[in-house]
Amino acid sequence: MSVNGNGVNGHGANGHSIPTTPTPQGASSTTGISQERLEDAARRGIDPVVMRYPETGINVLVAGAGIGGLTCALECWRKGHNVRVLDRLPGPVWTGDNIQVQPSAILVLRHWPDMGYQVENDHYDVKMHYYRQGEPGEEPELIWGPKPPQFNEPDDPLVQNRRGFPSVNCHSRIKLYKAFLEQAERVGIKVEWNAKVVEFWEDVEQGIGGVLLENGQKRAGDIVIAADGLRTKSSGIVPGMPKDLVSSGMACFRAGYPVEYALKDPWVQKMWNWKKGDQPSWQFWLGKPGAHAMTCLTHDLAFWNYLHPADENSTESWVPNVDPAVVVAHMEKNSAIHPGIKAFIKTAPPNSVVNWVLKFRDPHEQWTSPGGRVVQVGDAAHAFLPTSGNGATQAIEDGVTLATCLQLAGKANAPNAARAYNKLRFERVACGQKMAFVNQQIKQFTDWERAREDPSYIRSRYPRWVWGHDPEAYAYEKFAEAYNHVITDGAVPLRNTNIPPGHKFVKWTMAEVLQQMKEGVDLSTAWDGDWS
């Protein structure tokens, strides 16, 4: 298959030709779009309008209306499938602080111009700093920065030739979610709220999957996508999936609130010397082993987090009921804390701070039900720790890949399309999950001698094999290989190239990696292949 700018030349698994040119939706032409925007879209490789491929007849039911679920819904709709979305909550939740999305996921916005321009207008183009806090009474030591994130290094040819919407290291979780939800509404995808799924099921003879709701009602589709998070109910139908989440041993105090609260504090004014209108400032504060903090000031939000060893007060609740003074006391107990950081944390208003325990599920290789009618995406398929900066990215990549595989397979082969998607994604995602532990080790058990010899060692790792990937192009390129791998039960090999170059994938567990960290193994160089 050969990929062009908008689609693929070739045939799907059902023998039908896959058109190379999707059709505009909601407009028969570009009438009404300004010439300036048309020229900008052409220059940056952005579709001038949303364009939908011919209908496939595949009925897709998405359980979960988070960013991962909405990406699945949008991309399935764009690839010609019929889409419905359910969510257990009574309505959208407009809470949260920041979210990181890498370039491989931002690529999808080039097909959704209204959403893309909205996200571009709302994002935070942060400059990143890495400080050593030092002992009480010492001045903080700037080790690295201000610098862009690794995926925006200006000298990298891949960065220089990047097209589409810009990639930055920080987005407002609320604004990003709002953009996705509004885009779904623009193309007629409605979310059925207050539809709590208690069970996933499938009927192989009838060729359908479905969900049972708490109220006793059922919903069905040709393919049912479990996008219902870490505690997904699809665990009851997906074989080999660990039933329980395991504590990583870490928890995270975090808060986000209007920036005015922070800027009123004299310590914050003095130490940051930052005012609204300045470029957003993202700072890591590293000190004694076992914990680290992050602070950020943007034009409208201040947010911070403190990653620390979990205790009896850490919960799986996003209820913001923690007193900032409790966070400060916890920090003082575990490591040195600069007065400025203490002051920043105390600017959090009431009902803005959570203490979230970080739980993990070891990578499980199968994401589909036995009949292939139920398939997992995002956190339901793979748990990411926040130090990876990669969870939302991989959830979005999942949605792009699954929608494309379903398009290429056609309705009759939808279950094997889900299995092919699984095969294209598992190794990549499992490698991405490991990056959380690399970043955790660098920030919480910092080799300060090495950092002074090479200050760039201390920066967050955003590997090129992650951010330089195009999940849609990869799905078009590799689908036939993955599909034949599935239908021959592995006799036809699948050689994924979306993992670290030179790496031979092996299964792993969190316990094994934590033991390596305990033994002082440098995770950034411990594994074969190029993880940089």
C-alpha positions as CSV (number, residue, x, y, z in Angstrom):
1,M,0.0,0.0,0.0
2,S,1.1,3.5,-0.6
3,V,0.0,6.4,1.4
4,N,-0.9,9.8,0.0
5,G,-1.8,13.0,1.8
6,N,-5.4,12.1,2.6
7,G,-5.7,8.4,2.4
8,V,-4.4,5.2,1.0
9,N,-4.2,3.6,-2.5
10,G,-5.0,-0.1,-2.2
11,H,-7.6,-2.5,-1.1
12,G,-9.0,-3.5,2.3
13,A,-9.2,-7.0,3.6
14,N,-12.7,-7.4,2.1
15,G,-11.4,-6.6,-1.4
16,H,-13.1,-3.2,-1.7
17,S,-11.1,-0.3,-3.0
18,I,-10.2,2.3,-0.3
19,P,-10.9,5.7,-1.9
20,T,-7.9,8.1,-1.8
21,T,-10.1,11.2,-1.4
22,P,-12.5,11.6,1.4
23,T,-15.5,13.9,0.9
24,P,-16.1,17.2,2.7
25,Q,-18.7,17.0,5.5
26,G,-21.0,19.9,6.4
27,A,-19.9,21.9,3.3
28,S,-19.9,21.0,-0.4
29,S,-16.9,23.3,-0.9
30,T,-14.7,25.7,1.0
31,T,-17.1,28.5,0.6
32,G,-17.3,30.6,3.7
33,I,-13.7,29.9,4.8
34,S,-11.4,32.9,4.6
35,Q,-8.7,33.0,2.0
36,E,-6.2,33.5,4.8
37,R,-7.2,30.3,6.5
38,L,-7.2,28.4,3.2
39,E,-3.7,29.5,2.5
40,D,-2.6,28.7,6.1
41,A,-4.1,25.2,5.8
42,A,-2.3,24.6,2.5
43,R,1.0,25.8,3.8
44,R,0.9,23.7,7.0
45,G,-0.7,20.5,5.5
46,I,-4.1,21.0,7.3
47,D,-7.3,19.8,5.7
48,P,-9.4,22.9,4.9
49,V,-12.6,21.2,6.1
50,V,-13.4,17.9,7.8
51,M,-13.5,15.2,5.2
52,R,-15.2,11.9,5.7
53,Y,-14.5,8.6,3.9
54,P,-17.4,6.6,2.3
55,E,-19.6,4.8,4.8
56,T,-18.5,1.3,5.8
57,G,-21.7,0.2,7.5
58,I,-19.8,-0.7,10.6
59,N,-21.7,0.2,13.8
60,V,-19.3,1.2,16.5
61,L,-20.3,1.7,20.2
62,V,-17.9,3.6,22.3
63,A,-18.1,3.2,26.1
64,G,-16.4,6.1,27.7
65,A,-16.4,9.8,26.6
66,G,-12.9,10.8,27.8
67,I,-10.3,12.1,25.3
68,G,-9.4,8.5,24.3
69,G,-13.0,7.6,23.7
70,L,-13.8,10.8,21.9
71,T,-10.8,10.3,19.6
72,C,-12.0,6.8,18.8
73,A,-15.5,8.2,18.1
74,L,-14.3,11.0,15.9
75,E,-11.8,9.0,13.9
76,C,-14.3,6.1,13.4
77,W,-16.8,8.7,12.1
78,R,-14.2,10.2,9.8
79,K,-13.3,6.7,8.4
80,G,-17.0,6.1,7.5
81,H,-18.3,4.1,10.5
82,N,-21.5,4.8,12.4
83,V,-20.8,5.9,15.9
84,R,-22.6,6.1,19.3
85,V,-21.0,7.1,22.6
86,L,-22.0,6.3,26.2
87,D,-20.6,7.6,29.4
88,R,-21.4,6.7,33.0
89,L,-21.3,10.3,34.3
90,P,-24.3,12.6,34.3
91,G,-22.5,15.0,32.1
92,P,-19.1,16.5,31.2
93,V,-16.7,17.0,34.1
94,W,-15.0,20.4,33.8
95,T,-12.2,19.8,36.3
96,G,-8.5,19.1,36.0
97,D,-5.2,20.9,35.5
98,N,-2.8,20.0,32.8
99,I,-2.3,17.3,30.2
100,Q,0.7,16.5,28.0
101,V,0.2,15.5,24.3
102,Q,3.1,14.6,22.1
103,P,3.4,15.3,18.3
104,S,2.4,11.8,17.2
105,A,-1.1,12.5,18.7
106,I,-1.4,16.2,17.7
107,L,-1.0,15.0,14.1
108,V,-4.7,13.9,14.1
109,L,-5.8,17.5,14.4
110,R,-4.8,18.2,10.8
111,H,-8.0,16.4,9.8
112,W,-10.1,18.4,12.2
113,P,-9.3,22.0,11.4
114,D,-11.8,23.8,13.6
115,M,-10.7,21.7,16.6
116,G,-7.0,22.1,15.6
117,Y,-7.2,25.9,15.6
118,Q,-9.1,25.9,18.9
119,V,-6.5,23.7,20.5
120,E,-3.7,25.8,19.1
121,N,-5.3,29.0,20.5
122,D,-5.6,27.4,24.0
123,H,-2.4,25.5,24.5
124,Y,0.5,26.6,26.7
125,D,3.8,26.8,24.9
126,V,6.0,26.3,28.0
127,K,9.7,26.8,28.5
128,M,11.1,24.1,30.7
129,H,13.5,24.6,33.7
130,Y,15.1,22.0,35.9
131,Y,16.3,23.1,39.4
132,R,18.1,21.5,42.2
133,Q,16.3,22.7,45.4
134,G,19.3,22.3,47.7
135,E,19.2,22.4,51.5
136,P,17.3,24.9,53.5
137,G,19.0,28.3,53.2
138,E,20.6,27.5,49.9
139,E,19.6,29.2,46.7
140,P,18.0,27.0,44.0
141,E,20.5,25.8,41.3
142,L,19.3,25.9,37.7
143,I,20.7,22.8,36.0
144,W,19.0,22.9,32.6
145,G,16.8,25.4,30.7
146,P,14.9,27.3,29.8
147,K,14.6,24.9,26.9
148,P,11.7,23.5,24.8
149,P,10.7,19.9,25.3
150,Q,12.8,17.3,23.6
151,F,10.3,16.9,20.7
152,N,10.7,20.6,19.8
153,E,14.5,20.8,19.5
154,P,14.9,23.4,16.8
155,D,17.9,21.7,15.1
156,D,16.1,18.4,14.6
157,P,15.3,17.9,10.9
158,L,12.1,16.1,11.8
159,V,11.0,19.2,13.8
160,Q,12.0,21.6,11.1
161,N,9.9,19.7,8.5
162,R,6.9,19.1,10.8
163,R,3.6,20.1,9.3
164,G,0.1,20.5,10.8
165,F,-0.7,22.1,14.1
166,P,2.1,22.9,16.5
167,S,3.1,20.5,19.4
168,V,3.7,21.9,22.8
169,N,4.3,20.3,26.2
170,C,1.2,21.5,28.0
171,H,-2.5,21.8,27.5
172,S,-5.3,22.7,29.8
173,R,-7.1,19.4,30.5
174,I,-10.4,21.3,30.6
175,K,-9.9,23.2,27.4
176,L,-8.6,20.2,25.5
177,Y,-11.5,18.1,26.5
178,K,-13.9,20.9,25.6
179,A,-12.4,21.1,22.1
180,F,-12.8,17.3,21.5
181,L,-16.4,17.3,22.9
182,E,-17.4,20.3,20.8
183,Q,-15.9,18.7,17.6
184,A,-18.0,15.6,18.3
185,E,-21.1,17.7,18.5
186,R,-20.3,19.5,15.3
187,V,-20.4,16.3,13.3
188,G,-23.5,15.0,15.1
189,I,-21.9,12.5,17.5
190,K,-24.0,12.7,20.7
191,V,-22.9,11.3,24.0
192,E,-25.5,9.4,26.0
193,W,-24.7,10.5,29.5
194,N,-25.7,8.7,32.7
195,A,-25.3,5.4,31.0
196,K,-23.2,3.4,33.4
197,V,-21.8,0.2,31.9
198,V,-21.8,-2.8,34.3
199,E,-20.9,-5.5,31.8
200,F,-19.5,-6.0,28.3
201,W,-20.8,-9.0,26.3
202,E,-20.6,-10.5,22.8
203,D,-22.7,-12.8,20.6
204,V,-20.4,-14.4,18.1
205,E,-23.2,-16.1,16.2
206,Q,-25.1,-12.9,15.7
207,G,-21.8,-11.0,15.1
208,I,-22.4,-8.3,17.7
209,G,-21.0,-7.1,20.9
210,G,-22.6,-5.0,23.5
211,V,-22.9,-3.6,27.0
212,L,-25.3,-4.0,29.9
213,L,-26.2,-0.8,31.6
214,E,-26.9,-0.3,35.3
215,N,-30.5,0.4,34.6
216,G,-30.9,-3.0,32.9
217,Q,-30.9,-1.7,29.3
218,K,-28.6,-3.1,26.6
219,R,-26.7,-1.4,23.8
220,A,-25.0,-3.3,20.9
221,G,-22.8,-2.7,17.9
222,D,-20.6,-4.6,15.4
223,I,-17.6,-3.4,17.5
224,V,-17.8,-2.2,21.1
225,I,-14.9,0.0,22.2
226,A,-14.0,-0.1,25.9
227,A,-12.7,3.3,26.7
228,D,-13.9,3.3,30.3
229,G,-10.6,3.8,32.0
230,L,-8.4,1.9,34.4
231,R,-11.2,0.1,36.2
232,T,-12.8,-1.0,32.9
233,K,-15.7,-3.4,33.1
234,S,-14.3,-5.1,30.0
235,S,-11.9,-6.9,32.3
236,G,-14.6,-9.5,32.6
237,I,-14.5,-10.5,28.9
238,V,-10.9,-9.8,27.9
239,P,-8.8,-13.0,28.6
240,G,-5.5,-12.7,30.4
241,M,-6.1,-9.2,31.8
242,P,-4.9,-8.7,35.4
243,K,-8.0,-8.1,37.4
244,D,-6.4,-5.8,40.0
245,L,-4.5,-2.6,39.8
246,V,-1.3,-2.6,41.8
247,S,0.1,0.5,43.6
248,S,3.3,1.8,42.1
249,G,4.4,2.9,45.5
250,M,3.9,6.6,44.5
251,A,1.2,9.2,44.8
252,C,0.8,12.7,43.5
253,F,-0.5,15.8,45.2
254,R,-1.7,18.1,42.4
255,A,-3.8,21.2,41.9
256,G,-4.8,23.7,39.2
257,Y,-6.5,27.1,39.7
258,P,-6.7,30.6,38.3
259,V,-3.2,32.1,38.1
260,E,-4.3,35.2,40.0
261,Y,-4.2,33.3,43.2
262,A,-0.5,32.5,42.8
263,L,0.5,35.9,41.5
264,K,-0.8,37.6,44.6
265,D,1.8,36.0,46.8
266,P,4.9,38.1,47.5
267,W,7.2,35.0,47.5
268,V,5.9,33.9,44.1
269,Q,6.2,37.4,42.7
270,K,9.8,37.6,43.8
271,M,11.0,34.2,43.0
272,W,9.3,33.8,39.6
273,N,9.3,37.4,38.5
274,W,6.5,36.4,36.1
275,K,3.5,38.3,34.9
276,K,0.5,37.5,32.8
277,G,1.5,37.7,29.1
278,D,4.9,36.2,29.7
279,Q,5.7,32.8,28.1
280,P,4.3,30.1,30.3
281,S,7.0,28.7,32.7
282,W,7.3,25.0,33.7
283,Q,9.8,24.2,36.4
284,F,10.9,20.9,37.9
285,W,12.2,21.0,41.4
286,L,14.5,18.1,42.3
287,G,16.1,17.4,45.6
288,K,16.5,14.6,48.0
289,P,15.8,11.1,46.8
290,G,12.3,9.8,46.5
291,A,10.2,12.8,45.5
292,H,10.1,15.8,43.2
293,A,7.8,18.8,42.5
294,M,6.6,20.7,39.4
295,T,5.2,24.2,39.2
296,C,3.8,26.0,36.2
297,L,2.5,29.5,35.5
298,T,0.4,30.3,32.4
299,H,-1.7,33.2,31.3
300,D,-4.8,31.8,33.0
301,L,-3.9,28.8,35.2
302,A,-1.3,28.0,37.9
303,F,-0.8,24.4,38.6
304,W,1.7,22.2,40.5
305,N,2.2,18.7,41.5
306,Y,4.3,16.8,44.0
307,L,5.2,13.2,43.3
308,H,5.9,11.3,46.5
309,P,5.8,7.9,48.2
310,A,2.2,6.8,48.7
311,D,0.8,6.7,52.2
312,E,-2.5,5.8,53.9
313,N,-4.0,9.1,52.9
314,S,-3.4,8.6,49.2
315,T,-6.6,7.6,47.4
316,E,-8.1,6.8,44.0
317,S,-10.3,9.9,44.2
318,W,-10.3,13.1,42.3
319,V,-12.2,14.8,45.0
320,P,-10.1,17.9,45.8
321,N,-10.3,17.9,49.6
322,V,-6.6,18.2,50.6
323,D,-5.4,21.3,52.6
324,P,-2.3,22.8,51.0
325,A,-0.7,22.9,54.4
326,V,-0.9,19.1,54.5
327,V,1.2,19.0,51.2
328,V,3.8,21.3,52.7
329,A,4.1,19.3,55.9
330,H,4.5,16.1,53.8
331,M,7.2,17.7,51.7
332,E,9.1,19.0,54.7
333,K,9.0,15.5,56.2
334,N,10.4,13.8,53.0
335,S,12.8,16.3,51.5
336,A,14.1,19.9,51.6
337,I,11.6,22.5,50.4
338,H,12.5,26.0,49.3
339,P,10.3,28.8,50.9
340,G,9.2,29.9,47.4
341,I,7.9,26.4,46.6
342,K,6.1,26.3,49.9
343,A,4.5,29.7,49.2
344,F,3.5,28.6,45.7
345,I,1.7,25.5,47.1
346,K,-0.1,27.4,49.8
347,T,-1.6,29.7,47.1
348,A,-4.0,26.8,46.1
349,P,-7.6,27.9,47.1
350,P,-9.9,25.6,49.0
351,N,-11.2,22.5,47.1
352,S,-8.4,22.4,44.5
353,V,-5.9,19.8,45.8
354,V,-6.0,16.0,45.4
355,N,-3.7,13.3,46.6
356,W,-4.0,10.7,43.9
357,V,-2.4,7.2,44.4
358,L,-0.7,6.0,41.2
359,K,-1.7,2.5,40.3
360,F,-0.5,0.4,37.5
361,R,-1.5,-2.8,35.6
362,D,1.3,-4.8,34.1
363,P,1.1,-4.9,30.3
364,H,-1.3,-7.5,29.0
365,E,-1.0,-8.7,25.5
366,Q,-4.6,-9.2,24.5
367,W,-7.0,-6.3,24.3
368,T,-9.9,-8.0,22.6
369,S,-12.7,-10.4,23.7
370,P,-12.5,-14.0,22.4
371,G,-14.8,-13.2,19.5
372,G,-13.1,-9.8,18.7
373,R,-16.3,-7.8,19.1
374,V,-15.1,-5.9,22.3
375,V,-11.8,-4.1,22.1
376,Q,-10.0,-1.9,24.6
377,V,-8.3,1.5,24.1
378,G,-6.5,4.0,26.3
379,D,-6.3,3.4,30.1
380,A,-8.6,0.4,29.7
381,A,-5.9,-1.3,27.7
382,H,-2.8,0.1,29.2
383,A,-2.1,2.1,32.4
384,F,0.4,4.9,32.2
385,L,2.1,6.7,35.1
386,P,2.2,10.5,34.7
387,T,6.0,10.6,34.6
388,S,5.8,9.1,31.1
389,G,4.0,12.2,29.7
390,N,2.6,9.7,27.3
391,G,-0.8,8.4,28.5
392,A,-3.0,10.8,26.5
393,T,-0.7,10.5,23.5
394,Q,-1.1,6.7,23.3
395,A,-4.8,6.8,23.9
396,I,-5.2,9.1,20.9
397,E,-2.9,6.9,18.8
398,D,-5.1,4.0,19.7
399,G,-8.2,5.7,18.4
400,V,-6.5,6.7,15.1
401,T,-5.2,3.1,14.6
402,L,-8.4,1.3,15.4
403,A,-10.6,3.4,13.2
404,T,-8.1,2.9,10.3
405,C,-7.9,-0.9,10.8
406,L,-11.7,-1.1,10.8
407,Q,-11.9,0.9,7.6
408,L,-9.4,-1.3,5.8
409,A,-11.0,-4.6,6.9
410,G,-14.6,-3.8,6.3
411,K,-17.7,-4.9,8.2
412,A,-17.3,-8.6,7.5
413,N,-13.8,-8.6,9.0
414,A,-14.3,-6.2,11.8
415,P,-13.2,-8.6,14.6
416,N,-9.9,-9.4,12.9
417,A,-9.4,-5.6,12.3
418,A,-9.7,-5.2,16.1
419,R,-7.1,-8.0,16.6
420,A,-4.8,-6.4,14.0
421,Y,-5.1,-3.1,15.8
422,N,-4.1,-4.9,19.0
423,K,-1.0,-6.4,17.4
424,L,0.1,-3.0,15.9
425,R,-0.2,-1.3,19.3
426,F,0.8,-3.6,22.1
427,E,4.6,-3.6,21.8
428,R,4.8,0.1,21.3
429,V,2.5,0.9,24.2
430,A,4.4,-1.5,26.5
431,C,7.7,0.3,25.6
432,G,6.1,3.7,26.2
433,Q,4.9,2.6,29.7
434,K,8.5,1.9,30.6
435,M,9.5,5.5,30.0
436,A,7.6,6.6,33.1
437,F,10.2,4.7,35.2
438,V,13.1,6.3,33.3
439,N,11.8,9.8,34.0
440,Q,11.0,8.9,37.6
441,Q,14.5,7.6,38.2
442,I,16.1,10.7,36.7
443,K,14.0,13.1,38.8
444,Q,13.8,11.2,42.1
445,F,17.2,9.6,42.2
446,T,19.2,12.2,40.4
447,D,22.8,11.5,39.6
448,W,24.0,15.0,40.4
449,E,27.6,14.4,39.3
450,R,26.4,13.3,35.9
451,A,24.0,16.2,35.7
452,R,26.8,18.7,36.2
453,E,28.9,16.9,33.6
454,D,26.0,16.8,31.1
455,P,23.1,19.0,32.2
456,S,20.9,17.7,29.4
457,Y,20.8,14.3,31.3
458,I,18.3,15.8,33.7
459,R,15.6,16.7,31.2
460,S,12.4,14.7,30.7
461,R,12.8,12.0,28.1
462,Y,10.4,12.3,25.2
463,P,11.9,9.7,22.8
464,R,12.1,10.3,19.1
465,W,10.5,6.9,18.4
466,V,7.4,8.2,20.3
467,W,7.0,11.7,19.0
468,G,8.2,11.1,15.5
469,H,5.6,8.5,14.8
470,D,2.5,8.9,12.5
471,P,-0.1,6.3,13.7
472,E,-2.4,6.8,10.7
473,A,0.3,6.3,8.1
474,Y,1.7,3.3,10.1
475,A,-1.7,1.6,10.2
476,Y,-2.1,2.0,6.5
477,E,1.4,0.7,5.9
478,K,1.3,-2.2,8.3
479,F,-2.4,-3.3,8.2
480,A,-2.0,-6.1,5.7
481,E,0.9,-7.5,7.6
482,A,-0.9,-7.4,10.9
483,Y,-4.1,-8.8,9.4
484,N,-2.4,-11.8,7.9
485,H,-0.5,-12.3,11.1
486,V,-3.8,-12.5,12.9
487,I,-5.7,-14.8,10.4
488,T,-2.7,-17.2,10.2
489,D,-2.4,-17.4,14.0
490,G,1.1,-15.9,13.9
491,A,2.4,-18.0,11.0
492,V,2.9,-14.8,9.0
493,P,5.3,-12.7,11.1
494,L,4.6,-9.1,12.1
495,R,7.7,-7.0,12.5
496,N,6.6,-3.8,14.3
497,T,8.8,-0.8,13.6
498,N,7.0,1.7,15.9
499,I,9.2,0.7,18.9
500,P,12.7,1.8,19.9
501,P,15.0,1.1,16.9
502,G,17.0,-2.0,17.5
503,H,15.0,-3.2,20.4
504,K,13.9,-6.8,20.7
505,F,10.7,-6.7,22.6
506,V,10.4,-8.8,25.7
507,K,7.5,-8.9,28.2
508,W,8.1,-7.2,31.5
509,T,6.5,-6.4,34.8
510,M,6.5,-3.3,37.1
511,A,8.0,-5.4,39.9
512,E,11.0,-6.2,37.6
513,V,11.6,-2.6,36.7
514,L,11.3,-1.4,40.3
515,Q,13.8,-4.0,41.4
516,Q,16.2,-2.7,38.7
517,M,15.8,0.8,40.2
518,K,16.3,-0.5,43.7
519,E,19.6,-2.1,42.5
520,G,20.8,1.2,41.0
521,V,20.5,0.1,37.4
522,D,20.5,3.1,35.0
523,L,17.2,2.5,33.2
524,S,18.0,5.0,30.5
525,T,20.8,2.7,29.2
526,A,19.6,-0.7,30.6
527,W,17.6,-1.9,27.6
528,D,18.8,-2.9,24.1
529,G,18.0,-0.6,21.2
530,D,17.8,3.2,20.9
531,W,15.4,4.6,23.5
532,S,16.5,8.2,23.1
